[in-house]
Amino acid sequence: MKRILLSAMVLMGIGSSAIASSVLNSETSISVVQTIQEDYKEVSLESLNIQVQAAIKAFNNAYEVKNLEYKEDAKLTRVTLTDKESKAEKVVILDDEGQEVK
């Protein structure tokens, strides 16, 4: 009788360790979502410096200026343009010198 009880206890021990092992080995997936907040503020053409104004005016032959935004800390201007013929939208980033940032 002792052997039967001992055998049953050993089997229960092996079974519980197998369950614990499977729980410990299961993979846990954690999703991290990071929101990037852009600090661009809408501006008028006249509020930008002369070099940036000239660069934006150079786009006027082929594009219409849809939106102008300025990022103060990086000193970047984001210009949203619409192609006059195809109506395709294009976004250009300009530095304070009026040069396109790639």
ABEGO torsion letter per residue (X at the ends): XAAAAAAAAAAAAAAAAAAAAAAAABBBBBBBBBBBBBABBBBBAAABBAAAAAAAAAAAAABBBABBBBBAAAGBBBBBBBBAAAGBBBBBBBBAAGBBBX
